[in-house]
Amino acid sequence: MVDIAETKDNFLITAELPGVNETDVTITLDDESLTITGDKRKEIEDKQSEFYNKERSYGKFQRSFKIPATIDQNKINASFINGVLTKLF
């Protein structure tokens, strides 16, 4: 899930990435596009248990956002705390 907010002075993108390690996330900025890519790795399955319903998903993901050309790329910063990626620009 991603939230995008615009204030008078900046933009803020907040992405919830539960179960994803910070080292498995990449952020790229090309022209006017910000892309978040990552990989949620599958946990080792317990062969002793019987599963009847699995709703969590695993695998690679990618999300791209168009950003204004007026953004100063040198002032972009990001943080990753408790599975929440926050990007301020």
SEBADO-734867 format. One record per residue: residue in three letters; x, y, z of N, C-alpha, C, O in turn. Coordinates in Angstrom, 2 decimals, decimal comma, always signed. Example, Ala and Ser with C-alpha at 12.3 -4.5 7.8 and 13.67 -1.06 7.14 Angstrom:
% residues 2
+------+---------+---------+---------+---------+---------+---------+---------+---------+---------+---------+---------+---------+
: code :    n.px :    n.py :    n.pz :   ca.px :   ca.py :   ca.pz :    c.px :    c.py :    c.pz :    o.px :    o.py :    o.pz :
+------+---------+---------+---------+---------+---------+---------+---------+---------+---------+---------+---------+---------+
:  ALA :  +13,19 :   -5,69 :   +7,80 :  +12,30 :   -4,50 :   +7,80 :  +13,20 :   -3,30 :   +7,80 :  +14,24 :   -3,32 :   +8,46 :
:  SER :  +12,85 :   -2,25 :   +7,08 :  +13,67 :   -1,06 :   +7,14 :  +12,90 :   +0,03 :   +7,87 :  +13,41 :   +1,14 :   +8,04 :
+------+---------+---------+---------+---------+---------+---------+---------+---------+---------+---------+---------+---------+
END
This chain:
% residues 89
+------+---------+---------+---------+---------+---------+---------+---------+---------+---------+---------+---------+---------+
: code :    n.px :    n.py :    n.pz :   ca.px :   ca.py :   ca.pz :    c.px :    c.py :    c.pz :    o.px :    o.py :    o.pz :
+------+---------+---------+---------+---------+---------+---------+---------+---------+---------+---------+---------+---------+
:  MET :   +0,84 :   -1,16 :   +0,00 :   +0,00 :   +0,00 :   +0,00 :   +0,89 :   +1,24 :   +0,00 :   +1,91 :   +1,28 :   +0,68 :
:  VAL :   +0,49 :   +2,23 :   -0,77 :   +1,29 :   +3,43 :   -0,92 :   +0,42 :   +4,66 :   -0,69 :   -0,69 :   +4,75 :   -1,21 :
:  ASP :   +0,95 :   +5,61 :   +0,08 :   +0,31 :   +6,91 :   +0,25 :   +1,21 :   +7,96 :   -0,40 :   +2,43 :   +7,91 :   -0,25 :
:  ILE :   +0,60 :   +8,90 :   -1,11 :   +1,34 :  +10,01 :   -1,72 :   +0,70 :  +11,30 :   -1,22 :   -0,52 :  +11,48 :   -1,30 :
:  ALA :   +1,53 :  +12,19 :   -0,71 :   +1,03 :  +13,47 :   -0,20 :   +1,86 :  +14,60 :   -0,80 :   +3,07 :  +14,48 :   -0,97 :
:  GLU :   +1,19 :  +15,69 :   -1,09 :   +1,86 :  +16,90 :   -1,58 :   +1,56 :  +18,02 :   -0,61 :   +0,40 :  +18,28 :   -0,27 :
:  THR :   +2,61 :  +18,69 :   -0,18 :   +2,45 :  +19,86 :   +0,67 :   +2,92 :  +21,08 :   -0,11 :   +3,31 :  +20,98 :   -1,28 :
:  LYS :   +2,89 :  +22,21 :   +0,53 :   +3,35 :  +23,44 :   -0,12 :   +4,81 :  +23,34 :   -0,54 :   +5,20 :  +23,88 :   -1,58 :
:  ASP :   +5,62 :  +22,64 :   +0,26 :   +7,07 :  +22,62 :   +0,03 :   +7,62 :  +21,32 :   -0,54 :   +8,74 :  +21,32 :   -1,06 :
:  ASN :   +6,88 :  +20,20 :   -0,45 :   +7,47 :  +18,94 :   -0,89 :   +6,42 :  +17,87 :   -1,19 :   +5,22 :  +18,10 :   -1,07 :
:  PHE :   +6,92 :  +16,70 :   -1,59 :   +6,10 :  +15,52 :   -1,82 :   +6,57 :  +14,44 :   -0,85 :   +7,74 :  +14,40 :   -0,48 :
:  LEU :   +5,65 :  +13,57 :   -0,45 :   +5,99 :  +12,48 :   +0,46 :   +5,34 :  +11,21 :   -0,05 :   +4,12 :  +11,15 :   -0,26 :
:  ILE :   +6,16 :  +10,18 :   -0,24 :   +5,65 :   +8,86 :   -0,61 :   +5,94 :   +7,92 :   +0,56 :   +7,08 :   +7,83 :   +1,01 :
:  THR :   +4,91 :   +7,23 :   +1,03 :   +5,06 :   +6,26 :   +2,12 :   +4,54 :   +4,92 :   +1,61 :   +3,39 :   +4,80 :   +1,20 :
:  ALA :   +5,40 :   +3,90 :   +1,65 :   +5,03 :   +2,57 :   +1,17 :   +5,18 :   +1,56 :   +2,29 :   +6,23 :   +1,46 :   +2,93 :
:  GLU :   +4,11 :   +0,80 :   +2,54 :   +4,17 :   -0,28 :   +3,53 :   +4,74 :   -1,51 :   +2,84 :   +4,20 :   -1,98 :   +1,84 :
:  LEU :   +5,82 :   -2,04 :   +3,39 :   +6,48 :   -3,22 :   +2,83 :   +6,70 :   -4,26 :   +3,92 :   +7,85 :   -4,59 :   +4,23 :
:  PRO :   +5,64 :   -4,78 :   +4,51 :   +5,81 :   -5,74 :   +5,61 :   +6,49 :   -7,02 :   +5,14 :   +6,18 :   -7,55 :   +4,08 :
:  GLY :   +7,42 :   -7,48 :   +5,94 :   +8,12 :   -8,72 :   +5,63 :   +9,22 :   -8,56 :   +4,61 :   +9,81 :   -9,56 :   +4,19 :
:  VAL :   +9,53 :   -7,34 :   +4,19 :  +10,58 :   -7,08 :   +3,21 :  +11,78 :   -6,47 :   +3,94 :  +11,62 :   -5,53 :   +4,71 :
:  ASN :  +12,96 :   -7,01 :   +3,68 :  +14,17 :   -6,47 :   +4,28 :  +14,61 :   -5,22 :   +3,52 :  +14,41 :   -5,12 :   +2,31 :
:  GLU :  +15,22 :   -4,30 :   +4,23 :  +15,70 :   -3,06 :   +3,60 :  +16,67 :   -3,37 :   +2,46 :  +16,69 :   -2,66 :   +1,46 :
:  THR :  +17,47 :   -4,41 :   +2,62 :  +18,45 :   -4,76 :   +1,59 :  +17,80 :   -5,32 :   +0,32 :  +18,46 :   -5,44 :   -0,71 :
:  ASP :  +16,52 :   -5,67 :   +0,39 :  +15,81 :   -6,21 :   -0,76 :  +14,98 :   -5,16 :   -1,49 :  +14,15 :   -5,49 :   -2,34 :
:  VAL :  +15,20 :   -3,88 :   -1,16 :  +14,46 :   -2,78 :   -1,78 :  +15,44 :   -1,86 :   -2,52 :  +16,50 :   -1,52 :   -1,99 :
:  THR :  +15,07 :   -1,47 :   -3,74 :  +15,87 :   -0,55 :   -4,53 :  +14,99 :   +0,61 :   -4,98 :  +13,85 :   +0,40 :   -5,41 :
:  ILE :  +15,52 :   +1,81 :   -4,89 :  +14,80 :   +3,00 :   -5,35 :  +15,64 :   +3,64 :   -6,45 :  +16,82 :   +3,91 :   -6,26 :
:  THR :  +15,01 :   +3,87 :   -7,61 :  +15,72 :   +4,52 :   -8,71 :  +14,94 :   +5,74 :   -9,17 :  +13,72 :   +5,80 :   -9,05 :
:  LEU :  +15,67 :   +6,70 :   -9,68 :  +15,07 :   +7,93 :  -10,20 :  +15,62 :   +8,16 :  -11,59 :  +16,82 :   +8,41 :  -11,75 :
:  ASP :  +14,76 :   +8,10 :  -12,60 :  +15,13 :   +8,33 :  -13,98 :  +14,21 :   +9,39 :  -14,56 :  +12,99 :   +9,28 :  -14,46 :
:  ASP :  +14,79 :  +10,41 :  -15,15 :  +14,02 :  +11,50 :  -15,74 :  +12,97 :  +11,99 :  -14,75 :  +13,30 :  +12,64 :  -13,76 :
:  GLU :  +11,71 :  +11,70 :  -15,01 :  +10,63 :  +12,15 :  -14,13 :   +9,89 :  +10,98 :  -13,51 :   +8,70 :  +11,08 :  -13,22 :
:  SER :  +10,60 :   +9,87 :  -13,29 :   +9,96 :   +8,67 :  -12,75 :  +10,75 :   +8,13 :  -11,57 :  +11,97 :   +7,93 :  -11,66 :
:  LEU :  +10,05 :   +7,89 :  -10,46 :  +10,63 :   +7,26 :   -9,27 :  +10,10 :   +5,83 :   -9,23 :   +8,89 :   +5,62 :   -9,29 :
:  THR :  +11,01 :   +4,85 :   -9,13 :  +10,60 :   +3,45 :   -9,12 :  +11,11 :   +2,76 :   -7,87 :  +12,28 :   +2,86 :   -7,50 :
:  ILE :  +10,20 :   +2,04 :   -7,21 :  +10,53 :   +1,22 :   -6,05 :  +10,42 :   -0,23 :   -6,48 :   +9,35 :   -0,66 :   -6,92 :
:  THR :  +11,49 :   -0,99 :   -6,37 :  +11,47 :   -2,42 :   -6,70 :  +11,95 :   -3,19 :   -5,48 :  +12,72 :   -2,68 :   -4,66 :
:  GLY :  +11,51 :   -4,42 :   -5,38 :  +11,93 :   -5,24 :   -4,26 :  +11,56 :   -6,69 :   -4,44 :  +10,98 :   -7,09 :   -5,44 :
:  ASP :  +11,91 :   -7,46 :   -3,43 :  +11,66 :   -8,89 :   -3,45 :  +11,29 :   -9,33 :   -2,04 :  +12,09 :   -9,21 :   -1,12 :
:  LYS :  +10,07 :   -9,83 :   -1,89 :   +9,64 :  -10,37 :   -0,59 :   +9,92 :  -11,86 :   -0,65 :   +9,25 :  -12,61 :   -1,37 :
:  ARG :  +10,89 :  -12,27 :   +0,10 :  +11,33 :  -13,67 :   +0,06 :  +10,42 :  -14,56 :   +0,90 :   +9,97 :  -14,19 :   +1,98 :
:  LYS :  +10,17 :  -15,74 :   +0,36 :   +9,31 :  -16,70 :   +1,04 :  +10,03 :  -17,27 :   +2,25 :  +11,21 :  -17,61 :   +2,20 :
:  GLU :   +9,30 :  -17,35 :   +3,32 :   +9,85 :  -17,94 :   +4,54 :   +9,95 :  -19,45 :   +4,36 :   +9,24 :  -20,03 :   +3,53 :
:  ILE :  +10,82 :  -20,08 :   +5,11 :  +10,95 :  -21,54 :   +5,04 :   +9,67 :  -22,17 :   +5,56 :   +9,21 :  -21,86 :   +6,66 :
:  GLU :   +9,12 :  -23,05 :   +4,75 :   +7,86 :  -23,68 :   +5,12 :   +8,07 :  -24,78 :   +6,14 :   +9,03 :  -25,55 :   +6,06 :
:  ASP :   +7,18 :  -24,85 :   +7,09 :   +7,19 :  -25,90 :   +8,09 :   +6,49 :  -27,12 :   +7,49 :   +5,27 :  -27,11 :   +7,33 :
:  LYS :   +7,24 :  -28,14 :   +7,17 :   +6,69 :  -29,33 :   +6,53 :   +5,83 :  -30,16 :   +7,47 :   +5,09 :  -31,04 :   +7,03 :
:  GLN :   +5,92 :  -29,88 :   +8,78 :   +5,15 :  -30,64 :   +9,76 :   +3,70 :  -30,17 :   +9,85 :   +2,82 :  -30,93 :  +10,27 :
:  SER :   +3,45 :  -28,94 :   +9,45 :   +2,11 :  -28,37 :   +9,58 :   +1,30 :  -28,57 :   +8,31 :   +1,84 :  -28,71 :   +7,21 :
:  GLU :   +0,00 :  -28,58 :   +8,48 :   -0,90 :  -28,61 :   +7,34 :   -1,50 :  -27,23 :   +7,19 :   -2,05 :  -26,67 :   +8,14 :
:  PHE :   -1,40 :  -26,68 :   +5,98 :   -1,94 :  -25,35 :   +5,72 :   -3,20 :  -25,48 :   +4,89 :   -3,23 :  -26,23 :   +3,91 :
:  TYR :   -4,22 :  -24,77 :   +5,27 :   -5,47 :  -24,80 :   +4,55 :   -5,73 :  -23,50 :   +3,79 :   -6,49 :  -23,48 :   +2,83 :
:  ASN :   -5,08 :  -22,43 :   +4,24 :   -5,32 :  -21,14 :   +3,61 :   -4,06 :  -20,29 :   +3,73 :   -3,58 :  -20,06 :   +4,83 :
:  LYS :   -3,54 :  -19,82 :   +2,60 :   -2,39 :  -18,92 :   +2,58 :   -2,79 :  -17,68 :   +1,80 :   -3,14 :  -17,77 :   +0,62 :
:  GLU :   -2,74 :  -16,53 :   +2,45 :   -3,12 :  -15,28 :   +1,80 :   -1,94 :  -14,35 :   +1,56 :   -2,06 :  -13,41 :   +0,78 :
:  ARG :   -0,81 :  -14,59 :   +2,22 :   +0,34 :  -13,73 :   +2,04 :   +1,01 :  -14,03 :   +0,71 :   +1,10 :  -15,19 :   +0,29 :
:  SER :   +1,48 :  -12,99 :   +0,05 :   +2,13 :  -13,18 :   -1,25 :   +3,63 :  -12,95 :   -1,12 :   +4,10 :  -12,27 :   -0,21 :
:  TYR :   +4,37 :  -13,55 :   -2,03 :   +5,82 :  -13,46 :   -2,06 :   +6,26 :  -13,18 :   -3,49 :   +5,49 :  -13,38 :   -4,43 :
:  GLY :   +7,48 :  -12,73 :   -3,65 :   +8,03 :  -12,52 :   -4,98 :   +8,45 :  -11,08 :   -5,20 :   +8,47 :  -10,26 :   -4,29 :
:  LYS :   +8,78 :  -10,81 :   -6,45 :   +9,26 :   -9,49 :   -6,83 :   +8,09 :   -8,53 :   -7,03 :   +7,00 :   -8,94 :   -7,43 :
:  PHE :   +8,35 :   -7,26 :   -6,76 :   +7,34 :   -6,23 :   -6,97 :   +8,01 :   -4,98 :   -7,50 :   +9,21 :   -4,78 :   -7,32 :
:  GLN :   +7,21 :   -4,15 :   -8,15 :   +7,71 :   -2,88 :   -8,67 :   +6,58 :   -1,88 :   -8,73 :   +5,45 :   -2,22 :   -9,10 :
:  ARG :   +6,87 :   -0,66 :   -8,37 :   +5,88 :   +0,41 :   -8,40 :   +6,58 :   +1,67 :   -8,90 :   +7,65 :   +2,01 :   -8,39 :
:  SER :   +6,01 :   +2,36 :   -9,88 :   +6,60 :   +3,58 :  -10,42 :   +5,66 :   +4,76 :  -10,24 :   +4,44 :   +4,61 :  -10,29 :
:  PHE :   +6,26 :   +5,92 :  -10,04 :   +5,50 :   +7,14 :   -9,84 :   +6,10 :   +8,25 :  -10,70 :   +7,32 :   +8,40 :  -10,75 :
:  LYS :   +5,26 :   +9,00 :  -11,35 :   +5,72 :  +10,15 :  -12,12 :   +5,87 :  +11,32 :  -11,15 :   +4,96 :  +11,61 :  -10,37 :
:  ILE :   +7,02 :  +11,98 :  -11,21 :   +7,26 :  +13,10 :  -10,32 :   +7,54 :  +14,36 :  -11,15 :   +8,01 :  +14,26 :  -12,28 :
:  PRO :   +7,24 :  +15,50 :  -10,60 :   +7,44 :  +16,75 :  -11,35 :   +8,91 :  +17,00 :  -11,67 :   +9,79 :  +16,64 :  -10,88 :
:  ALA :   +9,17 :  +17,60 :  -12,80 :  +10,54 :  +17,92 :  -13,21 :  +11,17 :  +18,98 :  -12,31 :  +12,39 :  +19,14 :  -12,31 :
:  THR :  +10,36 :  +19,69 :  -11,55 :  +10,86 :  +20,76 :  -10,69 :  +11,52 :  +20,24 :   -9,41 :  +12,09 :  +21,02 :   -8,65 :
:  ILE :  +11,45 :  +18,93 :   -9,16 :  +12,03 :  +18,35 :   -7,95 :  +13,56 :  +18,43 :   -8,02 :  +14,15 :  +18,07 :   -9,04 :
:  ASP :  +14,19 :  +18,89 :   -6,95 :  +15,64 :  +18,92 :   -6,84 :  +16,11 :  +17,54 :   -6,38 :  +15,92 :  +17,18 :   -5,22 :
:  GLN :  +16,71 :  +16,77 :   -7,28 :  +17,10 :  +15,40 :   -6,97 :  +18,14 :  +15,32 :   -5,86 :  +18,27 :  +14,27 :   -5,23 :
:  ASN :  +18,86 :  +16,39 :   -5,61 :  +19,86 :  +16,39 :   -4,54 :  +19,24 :  +16,51 :   -3,15 :  +19,91 :  +16,29 :   -2,15 :
:  LYS :  +17,96 :  +16,85 :   -3,09 :  +17,29 :  +17,02 :   -1,80 :  +16,37 :  +15,86 :   -1,45 :  +15,60 :  +15,94 :   -0,49 :
:  ILE :  +16,43 :  +14,78 :   -2,21 :  +15,58 :  +13,62 :   -1,94 :  +16,22 :  +12,78 :   -0,84 :  +17,43 :  +12,53 :   -0,86 :
:  ASN :  +15,42 :  +12,34 :   +0,12 :  +15,93 :  +11,43 :   +1,15 :  +14,89 :  +10,35 :   +1,42 :  +13,70 :  +10,51 :   +1,14 :
:  ALA :  +15,36 :   +9,25 :   +1,97 :  +14,48 :   +8,12 :   +2,25 :  +14,85 :   +7,49 :   +3,57 :  +15,99 :   +7,57 :   +4,02 :
:  SER :  +13,85 :   +6,86 :   +4,19 :  +14,09 :   +6,08 :   +5,40 :  +13,28 :   +4,79 :   +5,31 :  +12,24 :   +4,75 :   +4,65 :
:  PHE :  +13,75 :   +3,76 :   +5,97 :  +13,08 :   +2,46 :   +6,00 :  +13,06 :   +2,00 :   +7,44 :  +14,08 :   +1,53 :   +7,97 :
:  ILE :  +11,90 :   +2,12 :   +8,09 :  +11,79 :   +1,78 :   +9,51 :  +10,59 :   +0,86 :   +9,70 :   +9,47 :   +1,20 :   +9,30 :
:  ASN :  +10,82 :   -0,30 :  +10,31 :   +9,76 :   -1,27 :  +10,61 :   +8,89 :   -1,61 :   +9,40 :   +7,67 :   -1,69 :   +9,52 :
:  GLY :   +9,51 :   -1,80 :   +8,24 :   +8,76 :   -2,20 :   +7,06 :   +8,03 :   -1,07 :   +6,36 :   +7,19 :   -1,32 :   +5,49 :
:  VAL :   +8,32 :   +0,18 :   +6,74 :   +7,67 :   +1,32 :   +6,09 :   +8,77 :   +2,17 :   +5,44 :   +9,67 :   +2,69 :   +6,10 :
:  LEU :   +8,66 :   +2,30 :   +4,11 :   +9,59 :   +3,12 :   +3,35 :   +8,97 :   +4,51 :   +3,21 :   +7,84 :   +4,66 :   +2,76 :
:  THR :   +9,73 :   +5,53 :   +3,59 :   +9,27 :   +6,91 :   +3,47 :  +10,26 :   +7,66 :   +2,60 :  +11,46 :   +7,66 :   +2,86 :
:  LYS :   +9,75 :   +8,28 :   +1,56 :  +10,57 :   +9,02 :   +0,61 :  +10,08 :  +10,46 :   +0,57 :   +8,91 :  +10,71 :   +0,27 :
:  LEU :  +10,96 :  +11,40 :   +0,88 :  +10,61 :  +12,80 :   +0,92 :  +11,39 :  +13,53 :   -0,15 :  +12,61 :  +13,39 :   -0,25 :
:  PHE :  +10,68 :  +14,32 :   -0,96 :  +11,36 :  +15,13 :   -1,98 :  +10,58 :  +16,38 :   -2,27 :  +10,99 :  +17,19 :   -3,10 :
+------+---------+---------+---------+---------+---------+---------+---------+---------+---------+---------+---------+---------+
END
